[in-house]
Amino acid sequence: MMKNKKNRTGILKVLQIILITAAALIVVLYIAGTVVVVNDNKNSQIYNLSSSDQGRAYEDSVFFNTIFGRKTEDVLRYVTIRSQLETNGTYDPNKVIDVVAYASRTSDSEVAPDISAKYYLGDLLKWYKYGFENESRQVSPQYVSGNFIDHTSFSDNPEGFDESMFVMSDGGELIYRDVLINRYRTVDGQILEECVTNWSDYDYLINCLMACADDLYSNYTEYLEYNDTLDELNTNMRYCVIMGDGPEQITYSNIDIPMNKTSDIDKIFSKYGRYISYDFDRMVYDTNTAITESTFNSLMQKYKYAYPDDCRICIAADMSMPADDALRSAKAGFENTYIPADQGVVVGIVILMILAFLCLLVLCTILEGREYDENGVKSIRLTEFDHTPIELWVVILSVVIVLFILGPAAIVSSYYDSLRYRAMNYINNITVYIAFAAIVALFSALMLWLYYSLVRRIKARHIWKQSFLYKILCACGRGIVGIYDNGNVLLRSVVPYVIFILINLLLILMIASDNLAAPAAVAAVIVDILAGVFIFFQVKGRDEIMSVMRRIIAGDLSQSTDSSKYHGDNRQLSEAVNSIGASVRNAVEQSMKDERMKTDLVANVSHDIRTPLTSIINYVDLIKREDIDDPKIVEYVNVIDEKSQRLKSLTEDLIEVSKVSSGNVELELMQINLPEMVTQALAEFDEKLAERNLSVVTNTDKLTMPAMMADGRSLWRVMENLLGNVCKYAMPGTRVFLDMYNTDQAEGGNDIRLRLTNISENPLPADLSELTERFIRGDESRTSEGSGLGLSIAKSLTELMGGTFKLYSENDLFKVEIAFKTV
């Protein structure tokens, strides 16, 4: 049976690995099935296909419109660059460029309208290529490169230049500052210093010059690339941009369009398949693609400065695909790439598989390690690996995470682009997917193995006590406790205090340091808290020991302390208390043993006396039946009869005491009517009461429930002893009050009470509890008969029957009260 359970859980674990591996493989296959690599001459781009393109033609797909939109932006940028670098459709290095106007071409505000510096395009490109150089010059505030300037202001000096001042002997000031070396002059033959009137304008002009040269050189690089990629033979994109009208008309196109056919340009481009046409003058936008006018305007926004208001733009994609470019590469990838039928279906399947995995995980977590023996007792089954320290588990987990997650993630993040494109070469290789599935399965198996090992450790509560850290801390703790428990006063008190002070001083010094202030403050708080906890437990332990000691003093000799959980002085005090308690218990046990032996002796002697005493009583009875005339013999026989009866009563009392002390009294609790029992007892003692001239006053006014549970014989003995005690010690000629009443159970648990009150003939002792002790008599002079056992027996029998027995006194009034539970 146990083997079948193990097999079932093993199958469930294998199923978990299969589910998680299948889910990961489906995700990878889905991603791979929607990825297309688009080759555009020397460049490649990766695109993810949309599931909405399934069933669509390439030219109607979102994918095509994305590629076409990006190529449209390339065309717009290329035309913008051509307008900057060409004259009449040809690159013109002698084209004049106003660097200030060029730098502010994308800004709507007019900056420094009086500044202008025009350079040849070729000079700007060469200047940027060779680099800008500065030289440090010594100039006066009113002098720039040999020219006097009237509007110079020192407050306009830029912070970006390093400069130093010194005062000349005649009181004038000179400035050292960096000035740009004029490698090339403007179209007018001027240098930069001659184009401005103050340092602020000079700095602004330099910034415009550098920004213009930088941008133009970058555009020139792109221009050379676009000349190749957007050539009619190398691309399926067709474009024509017409700026102006009449003799000043400028046309940018990669197809030949006769001048007399420009009015039919829309018809020409519509024949290519997919096109965009936009007339700026008439604000007419026409297209048969998914690119909306707003999207087109957003593309134009960056280049609006290059397109005048009378511009017409026509861009088309030749769907016959004569050239090997991005459009044709995208079409091949689109038609050869598997697109899932529905993304929602794939996501749903993966979610279901993950939910199934989680359900199996929860089920196996509940069942893991649980087994039952032949008696049905549950236990946790641990493997050999589960007995290893948890630190080893953590190390293995870290290695698995590094090998399967962190390591690959670091490699991918460092070489993402190269790996991404290299991976596309293997996207259709089934071996790659098999290897991926194997890696995921191995990773899942390792993680599940570690997870279920952790589950078993937790269920068996096996983590902390099997760790290296626990063993190290225990070893250190045992060493410290050993020194603390076995050391002298110096080691137990002074040394810990000195160590605590030194630690606090060290932490105070660390807090004074800026770098270690925060951690030192936290450490100081922790150290002080630990010291407080230590003191608290020391005081708490001592309080527990003192509490046990107080209970021992109160008479609870069963109390003791667990010395193993205390240390130092507390352990010594605990051991001392236990030793004292044990000594007291031994003394009490010895005393009780002696008492039992004394009781047994009394019982044995009483039994030995009882047999001859019975014979004496019987023979006396026989003699009394004889007709004896001698009065002296009659008197002697009466004395013998009286004394033998007294000896018989004493023997019965001793036997009763022996039974009560040894617990051999057999009780038969039954329902008894207390008033009836009292009436019978009073009738029995009527003669004795009359001899003492005692009158009994009985009061049952408050007795509503007379029935009670008691043993008839024992209750009769109690009544007999109480009334006998009254006859012996009550003052003759007085009244005896006998009250019977009910009380609330909340007062003591017994709700039927009998109180017997009489006036004592002799003075009463201060401590009435002595009267219930054995062999203690109220008449210490022993002028009356009695053994001193009556009240003791009465109290013991009352308590054995579940009642209570109490003595009270008020001056010479002596009161006895017994209470029982009613039926």
C-alpha positions in Angstrom: 0.0 0.0 0.0 2.8 2.4 0.9 4.6 1.6 -2.3 1.5 2.4 -4.3 1.2 5.8 -2.7 4.8 6.6 -3.4 4.3 5.5 -7.1 1.2 7.8 -7.3 3.0 10.8 -5.9 6.0 10.1 -8.2 3.6 10.0 -11.3 2.1 13.3 -10.1 5.5 14.9 -9.9 6.4 13.7 -13.4 3.1 15.1 -14.6 4.1 18.5 -13.1 7.4 18.5 -15.0 5.6 17.6 -18.2 3.0 20.4 -17.7 5.5 23.1 -17.0 7.8 22.0 -19.8 4.9 21.9 -22.3 3.7 25.3 -21.2 7.2 26.8 -21.7 7.5 25.1 -25.1 4.2 26.3 -26.3 5.1 29.9 -25.3 8.4 29.6 -27.1 6.8 28.1 -30.2 4.2 30.8 -30.2 6.8 33.5 -30.0 9.0 31.8 -32.6 5.9 31.4 -34.8 5.2 35.2 -34.8 8.8 36.4 -35.4 10.0 37.6 -38.8 13.5 38.7 -39.6 13.4 41.5 -42.3 16.6 41.9 -44.2 17.1 45.4 -45.6 20.3 45.3 -47.6 23.0 45.0 -44.9 20.7 45.6 -42.0 18.2 43.2 -40.3 15.2 43.9 -38.1 13.1 41.5 -36.1 9.3 41.9 -36.0 6.5 40.2 -34.1 3.5 39.3 -36.2 0.0 40.1 -34.9 -2.6 37.3 -34.7 -5.0 39.7 -36.4 -3.0 39.2 -39.7 -4.0 35.6 -40.0 -6.0 35.1 -43.2 -5.0 38.5 -44.6 -3.0 39.2 -47.7 0.5 40.5 -47.1 -0.4 44.0 -48.5 -3.4 44.2 -46.2 -1.7 43.1 -43.1 -0.6 45.2 -40.1 2.8 43.8 -40.7 3.1 45.3 -44.2 1.7 48.7 -43.1 4.4 48.8 -40.3 7.2 48.1 -42.8 5.7 50.5 -45.4 5.3 53.2 -42.7 9.0 52.9 -41.7 10.2 53.0 -45.3 7.9 56.0 -45.9 9.7 57.8 -43.0 13.0 56.9 -44.6 11.8 58.5 -47.9 10.7 61.6 -46.1 14.0 61.9 -44.3 16.0 61.1 -47.5 14.2 63.9 -49.4 14.8 66.3 -46.5 18.5 65.5 -46.6 18.6 65.8 -50.4 17.1 69.3 -50.1 19.9 70.2 -47.8 22.8 68.7 -49.8 21.7 68.9 -53.5 21.2 71.5 -56.2 19.0 70.4 -59.1 19.1 66.8 -58.0 22.9 66.6 -57.6 25.1 66.8 -54.6 26.5 70.4 -54.5 29.5 71.0 -52.2 29.3 74.7 -53.1 25.8 75.1 -51.8 25.6 78.0 -49.4 24.5 77.2 -45.9 23.5 79.9 -43.3 24.6 78.1 -40.1 22.4 80.3 -37.8 19.3 79.7 -40.0 20.1 76.0 -40.2 20.6 75.6 -36.5 17.3 77.3 -35.7 15.3 75.6 -38.6 13.2 73.5 -36.2 12.5 76.4 -33.8 9.5 78.7 -34.2 11.2 81.6 -32.4 13.6 84.0 -34.0 17.0 84.0 -32.2 19.6 86.7 -32.8 18.1 87.9 -36.1 21.1 90.2 -36.8 23.6 87.3 -36.7 24.4 85.5 -40.0 27.3 83.4 -41.2 27.2 81.6 -44.5 29.6 78.8 -45.4 29.9 76.4 -48.3 28.5 73.0 -47.6 31.8 71.3 -48.5 33.7 73.5 -46.1 31.4 72.7 -43.2 31.7 68.9 -43.9 35.4 69.1 -44.1 35.7 71.3 -41.0 33.7 68.8 -38.9 35.6 65.9 -40.4 39.0 67.4 -39.5 37.7 68.7 -36.1 37.3 72.1 -34.5 40.4 73.6 -32.8 40.7 76.4 -30.3 43.6 78.7 -29.3 44.1 80.8 -26.2 44.3 84.6 -27.0 45.1 87.6 -24.9 42.6 90.3 -25.7 41.4 93.6 -24.2 37.8 94.2 -23.3 37.2 96.4 -26.4 39.3 94.4 -28.8 38.5 91.3 -30.8 40.9 90.1 -33.4 42.2 93.6 -34.2 38.8 95.3 -34.4 37.5 97.7 -31.8 33.9 96.9 -30.7 31.6 99.4 -29.0 29.1 96.9 -27.4 31.4 94.6 -25.5 30.2 93.7 -22.0 32.1 91.5 -19.6 28.9 90.4 -18.0 28.3 88.5 -21.3 31.4 86.4 -21.0 30.3 82.7 -21.2 30.9 80.4 -18.3 32.0 77.7 -20.7 35.4 79.3 -21.4 38.4 79.2 -19.2 39.7 82.7 -18.7 42.1 84.5 -16.5 42.5 88.3 -15.8 45.3 90.4 -14.7 45.7 94.2 -14.2 48.2 96.0 -16.4 50.6 98.7 -15.0 48.5 101.4 -16.5 45.3 100.1 -14.9 43.8 98.3 -18.0 42.6 94.8 -17.9 43.4 91.9 -20.3 41.6 88.6 -20.7 42.9 85.2 -21.7 40.2 83.1 -23.4 39.8 80.3 -25.9 38.9 81.4 -29.5 38.0 79.0 -32.4 40.6 78.8 -35.1 39.0 79.8 -38.4 39.9 76.9 -40.6 37.5 78.2 -43.3 36.1 81.6 -44.0 32.5 82.5 -44.8 31.3 82.9 -48.3 32.0 86.6 -47.9 35.6 85.9 -46.9 35.0 86.8 -43.2 36.1 85.0 -40.0 33.7 84.5 -37.1 35.0 87.4 -35.1 34.0 89.8 -37.9 30.5 88.5 -38.0 29.6 89.5 -34.4 29.7 92.6 -32.2 30.1 91.0 -28.7 31.2 87.9 -26.9 27.7 86.6 -26.4 26.9 86.6 -30.1 30.3 85.1 -30.8 29.6 82.2 -28.5 26.1 81.7 -29.9 27.5 81.7 -33.5 30.1 79.1 -32.6 27.4 76.9 -31.1 25.3 77.2 -34.3 28.4 76.5 -36.5 29.3 73.3 -34.6 25.7 72.1 -34.4 25.2 72.7 -38.1 28.4 71.0 -39.1 27.6 68.0 -36.9 24.1 67.6 -38.2 25.1 68.1 -41.9 27.9 65.5 -41.6 25.5 63.0 -40.0 23.0 63.7 -42.8 25.7 63.4 -45.4 26.6 59.9 -44.1 22.9 58.9 -44.3 22.7 60.5 -47.7 25.3 58.2 -49.0 23.5 55.2 -47.6 20.1 56.3 -48.8 21.5 56.8 -52.3 22.1 53.1 -52.4 19.2 51.7 -50.5 16.5 53.9 -52.1 17.8 53.6 -55.6 15.2 52.3 -58.0 17.1 49.1 -58.6 17.7 48.3 -54.9 14.3 49.1 -53.5 10.6 48.5 -54.1 9.7 51.9 -52.7 8.8 54.5 -55.3 8.6 58.1 -54.4 8.2 61.5 -56.1 8.3 64.8 -54.2 7.5 68.0 -56.2 8.3 71.3 -54.6 7.2 74.5 -56.3 5.7 75.1 -59.7 6.8 76.4 -63.0 10.5 77.1 -63.8 11.4 76.9 -60.1 9.9 73.5 -59.6 12.1 71.0 -57.9 11.5 67.3 -58.2 13.0 64.5 -56.0 12.2 61.0 -57.3 13.8 57.6 -57.9 11.8 57.0 -61.0 11.7 58.8 -64.4 8.7 61.0 -64.7 8.4 63.3 -67.8 7.6 66.9 -67.0 4.3 66.7 -68.9 3.2 63.8 -66.8 3.5 65.4 -63.4 -0.2 66.1 -63.3 -0.9 62.3 -63.7 1.5 61.4 -60.9 -1.3 59.9 -58.7 -2.3 57.5 -61.5 1.2 56.5 -62.1 1.8 55.6 -58.4 -1.5 53.9 -57.9 -0.5 51.3 -60.5 2.4 50.1 -58.2 -0.1 48.6 -55.7 0.0 50.4 -52.4 0.5 54.2 -52.3 0.3 57.4 -50.4 -0.5 60.8 -52.0 -0.6 64.1 -50.2 -1.1 67.6 -51.8 0.0 70.2 -49.3 -1.6 73.1 -51.2 -5.0 71.5 -51.5 -4.6 69.5 -48.2 -5.7 66.3 -50.0 -4.6 63.0 -48.6 -5.2 59.8 -50.5 -4.0 56.2 -49.8 -5.1 52.6 -50.1 -3.0 51.6 -47.0 -3.8 51.5 -43.3 -1.7 54.6 -42.7 -4.0 57.4 -41.7 -3.6 61.1 -42.5 -2.8 61.8 -38.8 -0.1 59.1 -38.8 1.4 60.6 -41.9 1.3 64.1 -40.4 3.1 62.9 -37.3 5.8 61.5 -39.6 6.0 64.8 -41.4 6.2 66.8 -38.2 10.0 66.3 -37.8 10.7 67.5 -41.4 8.0 70.1 -42.0 10.7 72.8 -42.3 12.0 71.1 -45.5 8.6 70.9 -47.3 7.0 74.1 -48.6 3.2 74.7 -48.7 3.0 74.0 -52.5 4.6 70.5 -52.1 3.2 67.3 -53.4 4.3 63.9 -52.2 3.7 60.5 -53.7 5.1 57.3 -52.2 4.3 53.8 -53.3 5.3 50.2 -52.8 5.8 48.2 -56.0 3.9 45.0 -55.1 5.6 43.1 -58.0 8.7 43.2 -55.8 11.4 43.4 -58.4 14.1 44.4 -55.9 15.4 42.4 -53.0 14.7 44.8 -50.1 12.9 44.9 -46.8 9.4 44.7 -48.4 10.2 41.6 -50.3 12.0 40.0 -47.3 9.0 40.9 -45.1 6.7 39.3 -47.6 8.6 36.1 -47.7 8.8 35.9 -43.9 5.1 36.7 -43.6 4.1 34.0 -46.0 6.4 31.3 -44.6 5.8 32.0 -40.9 3.2 30.1 -38.9 0.7 32.4 -37.2 -1.4 30.9 -34.4 -5.1 30.7 -35.1 -5.9 32.7 -32.0 -3.7 34.3 -29.4 -6.4 33.9 -26.8 -6.5 30.1 -27.4 -2.8 29.9 -26.8 -2.9 32.0 -23.7 -5.9 30.0 -22.4 -4.1 26.7 -22.9 -1.0 28.0 -21.1 -3.1 29.3 -18.3 -4.9 26.0 -17.9 -1.6 24.1 -17.9 -0.3 26.4 -15.2 -3.4 26.0 -13.1 -3.2 22.3 -13.5 0.4 22.4 -12.4 -0.5 24.5 -9.4 -3.3 22.1 -8.4 -0.9 19.2 -8.6 1.7 21.2 -6.7 -0.8 21.8 -3.8 -1.9 18.2 -3.8 1.6 16.8 -3.8 2.5 19.4 -1.1 -0.2 18.0 1.1 0.7 14.3 0.4 4.5 14.7 0.4 6.3 12.7 3.0 3.2 11.6 4.8 3.0 7.9 5.7 1.1 5.7 8.2 2.3 2.7 10.1 0.3 -0.5 10.9 -1.5 1.3 13.7 -2.5 4.2 11.5 -0.1 6.6 13.2 1.0 9.3 10.8 4.7 10.2 10.4 6.9 12.1 8.0 9.2 10.1 5.7 12.6 11.9 5.1 15.1 11.1 2.5 18.9 11.0 3.0 19.2 14.5 1.4 16.5 15.8 3.9 18.9 15.1 6.7 21.6 17.3 5.3 21.9 20.9 6.6 19.6 23.5 5.1 22.7 25.5 4.1 23.5 22.8 1.6 20.0 23.1 0.2 20.4 26.9 -0.2 23.8 26.4 -2.0 22.2 23.9 -4.4 19.3 26.2 -5.0 21.7 29.1 -5.7 23.7 27.1 -8.1 20.6 26.0 -10.0 19.3 29.6 -10.2 22.7 30.9 -11.4 23.1 28.1 -14.0 19.6 28.3 -15.4 18.4 31.9 -14.8 20.9 34.5 -13.7 23.8 33.2 -15.9 21.8 33.0 -19.1 20.1 36.3 -18.3 23.5 38.0 -17.8 24.7 36.6 -21.1 21.6 37.6 -23.0 21.6 41.2 -21.6 25.3 41.6 -22.5 25.0 40.2 -26.1 21.3 40.7 -26.7 21.4 42.0 -30.2 24.0 39.6 -31.6 22.3 36.6 -29.9 18.9 37.7 -31.0 19.8 37.7 -34.7 22.0 34.6 -34.4 19.0 32.8 -32.8 16.9 33.5 -35.8 19.1 31.2 -37.9 18.0 28.3 -35.7 14.3 29.3 -35.4 13.2 26.4 -37.6 15.6 23.8 -36.2 13.6 21.2 -34.3 16.8 20.2 -32.4 16.8 23.6 -30.7 13.3 23.1 -29.3 14.1 19.6 -28.1 17.1 20.9 -26.3 15.1 23.8 -24.8 12.4 21.3 -23.6 15.1 19.2 -22.0 16.7 22.2 -20.2 13.3 23.3 -18.9 12.4 19.8 -17.8 15.8 19.5 -16.0 15.3 22.9 -14.4 11.8 22.0 -13.3 12.9 18.6 -11.9 15.6 20.2 -9.9 13.4 23.0 -8.5 10.6 20.5 -7.6 13.2 18.2 -6.0 14.4 21.1 -3.8 10.8 22.3 -3.2 9.5 18.9 -1.9 12.7 18.5 0.2 11.9 21.8 1.8 8.2 20.7 2.3 9.3 17.5 4.1 11.7 19.4 6.2 9.1 21.9 7.3 6.5 19.1 8.0 9.1 17.3 10.1 10.2 20.5 11.7 13.7 19.6 10.6 15.1 22.8 9.2 16.6 24.8 12.0 17.9 22.0 14.2 19.7 20.4 11.3 21.5 23.5 10.1 25.1 24.4 10.5 24.2 27.7 12.0 22.1 26.0 14.7 25.0 23.6 15.6 27.5 26.4 15.7 25.2 28.6 17.9 24.5 25.6 20.2 28.2 24.9 20.6 28.9 28.5 21.4 25.9 28.6 23.7 27.0 25.5 25.6 30.4 26.9 26.0 29.1 30.3 27.3 26.5 28.6 29.6 29.1 26.2 30.9 31.4 29.0 31.8 28.5 31.0 33.3 27.1 28.1 35.3 30.4 26.8 36.6 32.3 30.1 37.0 32.8 32.1 40.2 31.1 35.4 41.0 33.6 37.3 39.0 32.9 35.3 35.8 29.1 35.4 36.3 28.7 39.1 37.1 31.8 41.3 36.6 33.0 39.9 33.3 29.6 40.1 31.4 29.2 43.6 32.7 32.6 44.7 31.5 32.0 43.1 28.1 28.6 44.9 27.8 30.3 48.3 28.7 33.1 47.7 26.1 30.6 46.8 23.4 28.6 50.0 24.1 31.7 52.1 24.0 32.8 50.6 20.7 29.3 51.2 19.2 29.4 54.8 20.5 32.7 55.4 18.7 31.2 53.9 15.5 28.1 56.1 15.8 30.4 59.1 15.9 31.7 58.0 12.5 29.5 59.2 9.6 29.9 56.0 7.6 29.0 53.6 10.4 26.5 55.7 12.3 23.3 54.0 11.1 24.4 50.4 11.4 26.1 51.1 14.7 23.0 52.7 16.2 20.9 49.7 15.1 23.5 47.4 16.7 23.5 49.4 19.9 19.8 49.1 20.2 19.9 45.4 19.5 22.7 44.9 22.1 20.8 46.9 24.7 17.6 45.0 24.0 19.4 41.6 24.3 20.9 42.8 27.7 17.4 43.8 28.9 16.0 40.4 27.8 18.8 38.6 29.6 18.1 40.6 32.8 14.3 40.0 32.4 14.7 36.2 32.1 17.1 36.2 35.1 14.6 38.1 37.2 11.7 36.0 35.9 13.5 32.8 36.7 14.3 34.0 40.2 10.6 35.0 40.6 9.5 31.5 39.5 11.9 29.9 42.0 10.6 32.2 44.8 7.0 31.4 43.9 7.7 27.6 44.2 9.4 28.3 47.5 6.4 30.2 48.8 4.1 27.3 47.8 6.3 24.8 49.6 6.2 27.0 52.7 2.4 27.1 52.4 2.4 23.3 52.6 2.3 22.2 49.0 5.2 19.8 49.2 4.7 18.5 45.7 6.2 21.7 44.2 9.6 21.7 42.6 11.6 23.6 40.0 13.2 22.5 36.7 16.9 23.4 37.4 17.9 22.6 33.8 16.3 25.7 32.4 18.1 28.1 34.8 21.7 29.2 34.7 24.2 30.7 37.1 22.9 31.8 40.5 19.3 30.9 39.6 20.4 27.3 38.9 22.1 27.1 42.3 19.1 28.6 44.0 16.7 26.2 42.2 18.8 23.2 43.2 18.8 24.5 46.8 15.0 24.9 46.8 14.5 21.4 45.3 16.8 20.0 48.0 14.9 21.7 50.8 11.6 20.6 49.3 12.8 17.0 49.0 14.0 17.1 52.6 10.7 18.4 53.9 8.8 15.8 51.8 10.9 13.1 53.2 10.3 14.3 56.7 6.5 14.6 56.2 6.5 11.1 54.6 8.4 9.7 57.5 6.0 11.5 59.9 3.0 10.1 58.1 4.6 6.7 58.1 5.1 6.9 61.8 1.5 8.1 62.3 0.2 5.1 60.3 2.4 2.8 62.3 1.0 4.3 65.6 -2.5 4.0 64.2 -1.9 0.4 63.2 -0.5 -0.3 66.7 -3.6 1.2 68.3 -5.9 -0.8 66.0 -4.0 -4.0 66.7 -4.0 -3.5 70.5 -7.7 -2.6 70.3 -8.4 -5.8 68.5 -6.4 -7.7 71.0 -8.2 -6.1 73.9 -11.7 -6.5 72.3 -11.7 -10.3 72.5 -11.1 -10.7 76.3 -13.2 -7.6 76.9 -16.1 -9.3 75.2 -15.7 -12.3 77.4 -15.6 -10.1 80.5 -18.7 -8.3 79.5 -20.5 -11.6 78.8 -19.4 -13.2 82.1 -20.5 -10.0 84.0 -23.9 -10.2 82.4 -24.1 -13.9 83.5 -23.1 -13.0 87.1 -25.7 -10.2 87.2 -28.4 -12.8 86.3 -27.5 -14.9 89.3 -29.4 -14.3 92.5 -26.7 -12.6 94.6 -27.6 -11.5 98.1 -24.4 -9.8 99.1 -24.7 -6.1 98.3 -21.0 -5.6 98.1 -20.7 -8.3 95.4 -23.5 -6.6 93.5 -21.7 -3.3 93.8 -18.4 -4.9 92.6 -20.2 -6.5 89.6 -21.8 -3.1 88.7 -18.4 -1.4 88.8 -16.9 -4.1 86.6 -19.8 -3.8 84.2 -19.5 0.0 84.0 -15.8 0.0 83.5 -15.9 -2.8 80.9 -18.6 -0.9 79.0 -16.4 2.2 79.1 -13.4 0.1 77.9 -15.5 -1.3 75.1 -16.5 2.3 74.0 -12.9 3.3 74.0 -11.9 0.3 72.0 -14.6 1.0 69.4 -13.4 4.6 69.2 -9.8 3.5 68.6 -10.9 1.0 65.9 -13.0 3.8 64.3 -10.0 6.1 64.3 -7.9 3.4 62.8 -10.4 2.9 60.0 -10.8 6.6 59.3 -7.0 7.1 59.2 -6.4 4.2 56.9 -9.3 5.0 54.7 -11.0 1.6 55.3 -14.4 3.1 56.1 -17.0 1.9 53.7 -19.7 4.4 53.0 -23.1 3.7 51.5 -24.6 7.1 50.6 -28.4 7.2 50.7 -31.2 9.7 51.1 -31.7 10.5 54.7 -34.1 12.8 56.4 -32.0 14.9 58.8 -34.8 15.9 61.3 -35.8 12.3 61.7 -32.2 11.3 62.4 -31.9 14.1 65.0 -35.1 13.1 66.7 -33.9 9.5 67.0 -30.6 10.7 68.4 -32.2 13.0 71.0 -34.5 10.1 72.1 -31.4 7.9 72.5 -29.7 10.5 74.7 -32.8 11.6 76.6 -31.7 10.0 79.8 -28.2 11.4 79.7 -29.5 14.9 78.9 -31.9 14.6 81.8 -29.1 13.6 84.2 -27.3 16.8 83.3 -30.6 18.8 83.5 -30.1 19.9 79.9 -33.1 21.0 77.8 -32.8 20.8 74.0 -34.4 23.6 71.9 -34.9 22.4 68.2 -35.5 25.0 65.4 -36.4 23.9 61.9 -38.2 27.0 60.7 -35.7 27.7 57.9 -35.5 24.1 56.8 -37.3 23.7 53.5 -35.4 20.7 52.1 -34.7 18.2 54.8 -33.4 15.3 52.6 -29.7 14.9 52.2 -27.2 12.3 51.0 -25.1 10.6 53.7 -24.1 7.2 55.1 -26.7 6.3 57.9 -24.3 4.5 60.2 -21.6 7.2 59.9 -24.1 10.0 60.4 -25.5 8.3 63.5 -22.0 8.0 64.8 -21.5 11.8 64.2 -24.7 12.6 66.0 -23.8 10.3 68.8 -20.4 11.9 69.3 -21.8 15.4 69.2 -24.6 14.8 71.7 -22.2 12.8 73.9 -19.9 15.8 73.8 -22.8 18.0 74.9 -23.7 15.7 77.8 -20.1 15.7 79.0 -19.1 19.4 78.7 -22.3 21.4 78.7 -23.1 23.4 81.9 -25.8 21.6 83.8 -29.2 23.2 84.0 -28.7 25.1 80.7 -30.4 24.9 77.3 -28.9 23.3 74.2 -30.0 24.8 70.9 -30.2 22.6 67.8 -30.9 24.5 64.6 -31.5 22.9 61.1 -31.8 25.2 58.1 -31.0 25.5 54.3 -28.5 27.9 52.8 -27.6 29.0 49.2 -25.2 26.7 47.5 -23.0 29.6 46.5 -22.0 30.0 50.1 -20.1 26.7 50.3 -21.5 24.1 48.1 -23.6 22.4 50.9 -27.1 23.8 51.5 -28.4 21.8 54.5 -26.8 22.6 57.8 -27.1 21.5 61.5 -25.8 23.8 64.2 -25.5 22.6 67.8 -25.0 25.3 70.5 -24.4 24.9 74.2 -22.9 26.7 77.2 -19.5 25.2 78.1 -19.0 24.2 81.7 -15.2 24.8 81.4 -13.3 27.6 79.7 -12.8 27.1 76.0 -9.3 27.1 74.4 -8.3 30.0 72.2 -7.8 27.6 69.2 -10.9 25.5 68.8 -9.2 23.5 66.1 -7.3 21.6 68.8 -10.5 20.0 69.9 -10.7 18.1 66.7 -7.3 16.6 67.2 -7.0 13.0 68.5 -6.9 12.5 72.2 -7.6 16.2 72.9 -10.3 16.7 75.5 -12.2 19.8 76.5 -11.7 18.8 80.2 -8.0 19.0 80.6 -8.3 17.9 84.2 -10.0 14.7 83.0 -12.6 14.9 85.8 -15.1 13.3 83.3 -15.0 10.2 81.3 -13.8 10.4 77.6 -11.1 9.5 75.2 -10.7 12.7 73.4 -11.6 11.1 70.0 -15.3 12.1 69.7 -15.0 15.3 67.8 -12.0 14.0 65.7 -14.1 11.0 64.6 -17.1 13.2 63.9 -15.1 15.6 61.8 -13.4 12.8 59.8 -16.6 11.0 59.1 -18.4 14.2 58.1 -15.7 15.1 55.6 -15.6 11.5 54.2 -19.3 11.9 53.4 -18.6 15.1 51.5 -19.7 17.4 54.3 -18.0 20.2 56.3 -17.4 20.3 60.0 -16.7 23.7 61.8 -16.3 24.8 65.4 -17.3 28.3 66.7 -17.2 30.0 70.1 -18.6 33.2 71.5 -17.5 33.6 75.1 -18.8 30.5 76.8 -21.0 29.5 73.9 -19.7 26.5 72.0 -21.0 25.9 68.5 -20.6 22.9 66.2 -21.9 23.2 62.6 -22.0 20.4 60.0 -23.3 20.8 56.4 -24.2 18.4 53.7 -25.7 18.6 50.2 -29.4 18.2 49.8 -31.0 15.8 47.4 
